Amino acid sequence: MEEEIFNQRTDLSQLSQAVEKIRQQLGKIIVGQQNTIDLLIAGLLANGHLLLEGVPGVAKTLSAKLVAKSIAATFSRIQFTPDLMPSDVLGTAVFSPKTSEFQFRQGPIFGNIILVDEINRAPAKTQSALFEAMEERQVTADGHTYKLEEPFMVLATQNPIEQEGTYRLPEAQLDRFLFKVEIKYPSLEEEIEILTQQHQQDTQHQLEEIKPVLDIAQINTLRATIKSLFVEPKLLGYAAQIVHETRQNKALYLGASPRASLAMINSAKAIAAMSGRDFVTPDDIVKVATPVLAHRVMLSPEKEMEGLTTADIIAQIIKKIEVPR
């Protein structure tokens, strides 16, 4: 009976339809990777930025492109390279002979969906050009501040294996990403399906068939709906306790910040709404805990030598915390 009351509180029919349409669009090209697709959609609805990590060839860039093509919004792609300058991302002042004044020419960061390909290939000064844009949704250049249009979402990709010619992302940069999504190899069956699809039609033709299913106004409306979802106080405490434990755990050299707690609640709301519920459950928090926390914490050198991962430690933390009833 209590659940029925909850279900009547917020109408999620429009959101459910939108989510299903995006899933169908992405499913036309992306084989398997259901968890990746759900996290991409959740990141969009929770107003967050995503870091897609995986070895070359597992469709990181393609996944980001598909999200952009599913939305009637402006899309920019920035290929990060060692010689890329901050002005190549943000924009630069250009002298106009007509007015005899300098005019600011906007860079590719001025868009709605920004694909930053191979983010760890650019040096720190270029990576830091994203700091203000990602956190404050604005760009400051030559003493002037330019607001970025909502929705604004950065989808960055990186290869975790290759070290030559790469620059490790600093913690301050990583903390600005809502999720780190690890894209793994497909199973044998999925790879056969990929080969079958590509044998019949190439990716470029498939991409041309992807049509926008949401516009900017609809996304902003859906985000406002998710923001209003109900979260019980004991679940706020549950999320806070998980994050707090990362700071106390001896296996971790660096714990998560309060920004991680906010990210966990916001993304749990998105997962709940995608499941047709207007209230958050402990399972929603557990589902987003690893993608929210894995890139925000650092293993101690001893545990790293033992072959453990941050995901292993997060799982241990969740296991020992009592689930609220």
Protein Blocks (a to p, Z undefined) as FASTA:
>chain_A
ZZmmmmmmpccklmmmmmmmmmmmmmmmmggjllmmmmmmmmmmnopacdddddehilmm
mmmmmmmmmpccddddddddfklcfklmnopcdddfklopacddddfklcfbdcdehkll
pcfklmmmmmmmmmnopaceehiacdddddddddddddfkbmghpacddfklmmmpmbac
ddddddfklmmmmmmmmmmocfklmmmmpccfbdfklmmmmmmmmmmpccdfklmmmmmm
mmmmmmmpmkbmbdcdfklmmmmmmmmmmmmmmnopabdcfklmmmmmmmmmmmmpccdf
klmmnopafklmmmmmmmmpccdZZ
